[in-house]
Amino acid sequence: MWTQQQRTRLAIEEKLLQKYMPDFKFYDRTQNTYIAGIVNGPQVTQDYTVMIPLPLDFPFSKPKVYIIRPEILRLFGGQDTVNSLSTSHDFHTLENGPNGVVQICYLSHWDASITCVKAILMARLWLVAYEQHLQTGEPVARYLGKPES
């Protein structure tokens, strides 16, 4: 169950999402709360669903960010998958999430002043870099550099 302080923070996060990321919504507000939505638009060629489960001690711990749809992200050439890499510096990924979905590495440092809007923006940047990888074969890290602090 969320504390009053956390419920206040979640309300602020929701207002920020409504204003800046209207395609993202909160789900299950009791204890398995997560944010999910679709990333698409001019810099990505398909729809990707991003899911951000909020840790029980949010906002003091960094939430994980998963690309849940499509579940399988192919590598350049289509013979292998980003999912098979699990943790990869070249692709800015961490251990796979539920059902083997890709977890992206989006920040090297988290503190309570960072909002989920930033996590979504970083996921969008990762997806733009991933689609560049599909075109060029270069790793995602070539386009993103070091994870942002």
Backbone bond lengths (Angstrom), bond angles and torsions (degrees), N, CA, C in turn:
res aa  C-N    CA-C-N  psi(-1)  N-CA   C-N-CA  omega(-1)  CA-C   N-CA-C  phi
1 M - - - 1.442 - - 1.526 109.27 -
2 W 1.291 116.33 141.91 1.458 121.21 -179.36 1.522 110.60 -79.70
3 T 1.344 116.09 143.88 1.462 120.67 173.82 1.528 108.77 -75.49
4 Q 1.315 116.39 168.78 1.470 119.83 177.57 1.532 110.29 -60.37
5 Q 1.324 116.76 -41.50 1.466 120.65 178.82 1.537 110.24 -60.85
6 Q 1.318 117.25 -42.74 1.464 120.46 179.11 1.527 111.19 -67.46
7 R 1.327 117.76 -39.56 1.473 120.28 178.54 1.527 110.29 -62.40
8 T 1.333 116.35 -38.59 1.469 119.87 176.37 1.520 110.13 -62.59
9 R 1.335 116.16 -44.37 1.475 120.00 179.26 1.528 110.58 -63.37
10 L 1.321 117.55 -42.66 1.460 120.73 179.64 1.520 111.20 -62.14
11 A 1.322 117.23 -36.40 1.468 120.59 176.95 1.528 110.64 -64.53
12 I 1.328 116.64 -40.04 1.469 120.80 176.58 1.524 109.84 -64.51
13 E 1.324 116.48 -45.57 1.476 120.55 178.30 1.531 110.41 -57.88
14 E 1.315 116.51 -42.66 1.463 119.94 -178.77 1.525 111.43 -63.50
15 K 1.327 116.67 -41.68 1.471 119.98 177.94 1.533 110.85 -62.81
16 L 1.326 116.03 -40.84 1.463 119.86 177.98 1.533 110.72 -63.50
17 L 1.334 116.29 -42.40 1.465 119.65 177.84 1.522 110.80 -62.11
18 Q 1.314 117.11 -45.25 1.467 120.37 -179.84 1.525 111.29 -58.80
19 K 1.325 115.86 -38.21 1.465 120.28 -177.61 1.525 112.45 -78.46
20 Y 1.347 117.36 -46.83 1.455 120.68 -170.66 1.528 114.74 -105.04
21 M 1.314 117.72 -23.89 1.467 122.07 -176.60 1.528 109.67 -135.81
22 P 1.341 118.24 64.70 1.469 119.93 -173.73 1.527 114.57 -64.73
23 D 1.323 118.05 -14.15 1.468 120.62 176.96 1.529 111.98 -81.77
24 F 1.330 117.92 -1.06 1.463 122.43 -179.51 1.526 109.53 -112.48
25 K 1.332 115.03 139.84 1.457 121.93 -177.13 1.529 110.71 -134.71
26 F 1.342 115.35 158.21 1.461 122.60 172.41 1.525 109.37 -86.09
27 Y 1.332 115.67 144.72 1.462 121.81 176.83 1.521 109.02 -133.67
28 D 1.318 116.53 150.41 1.466 125.29 177.92 1.531 111.27 45.97
29 R 1.296 115.84 79.50 1.467 121.43 -174.57 1.521 114.58 -77.06
30 T 1.328 118.27 0.63 1.459 119.22 -176.26 1.514 112.54 -81.67
31 Q 1.343 118.21 -70.17 1.463 117.32 178.36 1.515 114.32 -139.25
32 N 1.297 119.40 -20.27 1.470 121.25 176.14 1.524 109.07 -104.16
33 T 1.305 115.87 48.24 1.462 121.82 -174.75 1.520 110.98 -67.52
34 Y 1.308 115.21 137.08 1.461 120.39 175.26 1.518 109.48 -146.07
35 I 1.316 113.93 161.67 1.452 122.72 175.36 1.519 106.00 -113.77
36 A 1.318 116.24 138.29 1.464 119.48 177.09 1.518 108.48 -146.62
37 G 1.324 114.16 152.40 1.449 120.11 177.89 1.508 110.77 -176.34
38 I 1.309 114.05 177.10 1.464 121.14 -176.08 1.521 109.67 -104.38
39 V 1.325 114.82 133.71 1.468 121.95 171.62 1.521 106.35 -104.43
40 N 1.299 115.52 124.36 1.463 121.97 174.63 1.519 107.12 -153.53
41 G 1.303 116.77 -174.18 1.447 118.15 176.89 1.499 113.16 128.20
42 P 1.304 115.02 -166.21 1.466 119.59 -169.58 1.528 114.98 -64.79
43 Q 1.316 119.20 -24.25 1.464 119.70 -175.63 1.515 113.79 -102.71
44 V 1.332 117.60 -1.24 1.458 121.26 175.27 1.522 108.20 -127.86
45 T 1.329 116.19 141.86 1.462 120.10 -171.72 1.527 113.75 -89.70
46 Q 1.319 117.79 -14.37 1.457 119.54 178.61 1.520 109.54 -136.91
47 D 1.318 115.44 171.74 1.462 120.61 176.74 1.522 109.73 -83.60
48 Y 1.322 115.90 134.40 1.462 122.69 175.13 1.522 107.22 -122.60
49 T 1.322 117.26 136.04 1.453 120.83 175.04 1.522 108.73 -99.11
50 V 1.318 115.09 126.62 1.455 123.14 -179.62 1.526 107.83 -109.76
51 M 1.326 115.55 136.48 1.463 121.09 178.64 1.527 109.14 -126.50
52 I 1.331 115.32 135.30 1.461 122.25 -179.62 1.528 108.32 -127.94
53 P 1.343 117.69 95.55 1.468 118.94 174.83 1.530 109.59 -73.24
54 L 1.311 116.64 134.73 1.460 119.70 -178.47 1.523 109.84 -90.43
55 P 1.342 116.68 126.31 1.468 119.19 179.17 1.529 110.68 -65.80
56 L 1.315 116.45 155.60 1.467 121.04 -177.01 1.522 112.78 -60.58
57 D 1.340 117.41 -23.63 1.465 119.35 178.34 1.535 112.04 -103.60
58 F 1.340 116.73 22.07 1.463 120.88 175.06 1.529 108.23 -58.83
59 P 1.312 119.13 138.76 1.459 130.87 11.44 1.528 114.88 -96.03
60 F 1.327 116.42 14.83 1.459 119.18 -175.24 1.521 113.34 -82.52
61 S 1.322 117.20 -16.26 1.467 121.70 174.91 1.519 109.38 -117.96
62 K 1.319 114.55 147.78 1.464 121.50 -178.32 1.535 110.21 -72.34
63 P 1.326 116.58 128.11 1.460 118.56 175.19 1.532 111.06 -73.73
64 K 1.317 115.35 151.01 1.462 120.91 174.29 1.513 108.46 -81.20
65 V 1.329 115.64 152.10 1.461 120.86 178.55 1.520 107.89 -124.88
66 Y 1.337 115.16 122.65 1.461 122.03 -178.51 1.522 110.64 -117.50
67 I 1.320 115.08 144.64 1.461 121.33 168.14 1.528 104.27 -96.39
68 I 1.330 117.44 107.40 1.466 119.32 -173.42 1.529 113.27 -100.16
69 R 1.318 117.83 -13.85 1.450 120.17 176.91 1.501 108.79 -147.94
70 P 1.301 119.45 124.93 1.456 123.91 -2.51 1.532 111.21 -67.54
71 E 1.330 115.82 151.37 1.464 120.14 -178.71 1.518 111.66 -67.94
72 I 1.301 117.28 -32.91 1.463 122.54 -178.95 1.528 108.09 -108.20
73 L 1.326 115.75 124.64 1.466 121.62 176.65 1.525 107.58 -109.13
74 R 1.295 115.97 112.51 1.463 121.56 -178.30 1.520 110.90 -73.14
75 L 1.326 114.96 150.37 1.460 121.39 171.07 1.519 109.10 -88.38
76 F 1.311 116.39 166.63 1.465 122.83 176.06 1.520 109.36 -48.27
77 G 1.301 116.83 132.52 1.458 121.26 -179.82 1.518 113.21 89.88
78 G 1.336 117.55 -17.18 1.450 122.01 173.86 1.512 117.22 77.22
79 Q 1.333 118.72 0.68 1.460 120.30 -176.66 1.522 113.68 -81.63
80 D 1.305 118.18 -24.68 1.462 121.84 -177.48 1.523 107.74 -133.58
81 T 1.339 116.01 178.26 1.463 120.05 -176.26 1.526 111.65 -129.34
82 V 1.319 115.39 154.56 1.465 120.80 172.05 1.524 108.41 -63.23
83 N 1.332 117.07 -35.28 1.467 121.24 179.84 1.526 111.10 -56.59
84 S 1.323 117.32 -37.16 1.468 120.75 -177.38 1.524 112.04 -70.83
85 L 1.326 117.84 -17.01 1.469 121.50 179.78 1.522 111.66 -77.93
86 S 1.340 117.26 -26.99 1.455 123.54 -174.37 1.529 108.91 52.61
87 T 1.328 119.46 -114.69 1.459 121.31 179.16 1.522 109.56 -80.88
88 S 1.342 115.33 122.43 1.462 119.82 -177.27 1.518 110.48 -147.18
89 H 1.331 115.16 122.70 1.462 119.88 174.78 1.526 110.30 -64.52
90 D 1.338 116.66 -42.67 1.467 120.64 -178.21 1.526 113.45 -62.50
91 F 1.326 116.08 -26.56 1.460 118.86 -177.80 1.527 113.26 -113.58
92 H 1.334 117.11 6.67 1.467 121.44 178.61 1.528 110.57 52.32
93 T 1.332 115.63 49.68 1.461 120.15 177.71 1.523 110.08 -122.21
94 L 1.330 113.67 154.79 1.457 121.90 176.27 1.524 107.75 -114.83
95 E 1.349 117.06 -174.85 1.462 119.45 -178.63 1.532 108.83 -54.65
96 N 1.327 114.48 145.49 1.459 119.75 -177.74 1.518 111.53 -61.08
97 G 1.311 114.18 154.66 1.452 121.40 179.07 1.513 112.05 -93.83
98 P 1.328 116.59 -161.37 1.464 121.60 179.59 1.531 111.24 -55.59
99 N 1.317 115.97 138.57 1.470 122.65 -178.75 1.525 112.81 60.64
100 G 1.342 117.02 20.04 1.459 120.62 176.63 1.514 115.64 77.48
101 V 1.350 117.53 14.19 1.463 119.37 -179.39 1.531 110.47 -69.50
102 V 1.318 115.20 158.41 1.462 122.00 -177.56 1.522 110.15 -74.15
103 Q 1.342 115.56 131.61 1.465 122.68 170.86 1.519 106.94 -107.12
104 I 1.327 116.42 125.22 1.464 118.71 -179.40 1.517 110.72 -92.80
105 C 1.323 114.76 150.54 1.454 122.86 173.29 1.530 105.64 -95.38
106 Y 1.319 116.43 114.24 1.461 118.48 -171.57 1.522 114.65 -118.28
107 L 1.305 119.22 -19.50 1.463 122.44 176.97 1.515 108.94 -147.75
108 S 1.321 116.45 141.53 1.465 118.65 176.22 1.527 111.02 -88.25
109 H 1.319 117.13 -14.70 1.470 121.50 -179.29 1.522 108.56 -138.71
110 W 1.303 116.76 140.08 1.469 122.36 176.70 1.519 108.62 -131.67
111 D 1.319 115.93 140.64 1.456 120.15 168.06 1.521 107.48 -143.21
112 A 1.305 116.85 169.75 1.464 121.96 -171.58 1.523 113.80 -65.27
113 S 1.328 117.84 -10.90 1.470 119.18 178.52 1.530 112.40 -81.74
114 I 1.311 117.69 -12.16 1.467 121.95 -178.91 1.527 108.57 -85.41
115 T 1.320 115.94 136.81 1.462 119.64 -178.48 1.529 110.88 -104.01
116 C 1.305 114.11 167.77 1.468 120.07 177.72 1.531 111.71 -67.45
117 V 1.321 117.01 -22.28 1.466 119.25 174.98 1.526 109.82 -58.20
118 K 1.328 116.96 -41.59 1.464 119.94 178.36 1.522 110.57 -63.97
119 A 1.333 117.55 -41.02 1.464 120.36 178.26 1.527 110.51 -60.45
120 I 1.327 117.43 -40.42 1.467 121.23 178.76 1.529 110.48 -67.68
121 L 1.317 116.68 -42.10 1.473 119.78 177.42 1.522 111.03 -60.90
122 M 1.330 116.60 -40.81 1.465 120.09 178.76 1.532 110.56 -67.03
123 A 1.329 117.29 -36.11 1.466 120.27 175.95 1.525 110.21 -63.85
124 R 1.316 116.35 -40.52 1.472 120.17 178.23 1.532 110.30 -62.44
125 L 1.325 116.72 -44.44 1.469 119.84 177.57 1.528 111.13 -61.07
126 W 1.340 116.12 -41.12 1.457 120.34 178.37 1.525 109.90 -60.76
127 L 1.319 117.40 -43.03 1.466 120.93 -179.14 1.528 111.98 -66.73
128 V 1.326 117.60 -36.91 1.469 120.48 174.88 1.529 109.51 -62.14
129 A 1.344 116.38 -44.69 1.467 120.63 178.85 1.530 110.48 -65.17
130 Y 1.330 117.42 -39.47 1.471 121.13 177.89 1.528 110.20 -60.50
131 E 1.309 117.41 -43.78 1.468 119.41 179.79 1.529 111.46 -68.05
132 Q 1.317 117.29 -30.91 1.467 119.68 172.60 1.525 109.85 -64.77
133 H 1.323 116.77 -41.27 1.463 121.08 175.84 1.530 110.56 -56.49
134 L 1.324 117.03 -42.86 1.470 120.51 -179.51 1.529 111.71 -61.73
135 Q 1.321 116.44 -29.19 1.466 120.85 179.56 1.526 112.86 -83.53
136 T 1.338 116.75 -35.81 1.462 120.21 -169.88 1.520 114.86 -112.04
137 G 1.333 117.14 -22.36 1.456 120.65 -174.10 1.521 113.51 84.93
138 E 1.317 117.98 -6.89 1.467 121.63 177.99 1.532 109.48 -72.86
139 P 1.331 118.13 146.38 1.467 118.99 179.73 1.531 111.64 -67.70
140 V 1.307 115.41 156.75 1.462 122.44 179.65 1.526 110.78 -54.85
141 A 1.321 117.26 -37.44 1.469 121.41 -178.13 1.527 111.97 -58.98
142 R 1.312 117.25 -27.84 1.473 119.71 179.05 1.527 110.63 -62.02
143 Y 1.304 116.37 -32.47 1.465 120.95 -177.71 1.522 113.41 -93.37
144 L 1.325 116.17 -24.32 1.462 119.64 -177.10 1.518 113.65 -102.64
145 G 1.313 117.54 -27.86 1.452 120.02 -174.53 1.518 110.18 73.17
146 K 1.303 116.54 -150.78 1.464 123.19 -178.92 1.538 109.65 -75.22
147 P 1.355 118.96 142.83 1.459 119.52 176.16 1.523 111.00 -53.66
148 E 1.319 115.44 138.80 1.459 122.22 -176.66 1.523 111.01 -66.11
149 S 1.315 116.26 146.19 1.481 121.21 176.46 1.499 110.05 -93.18
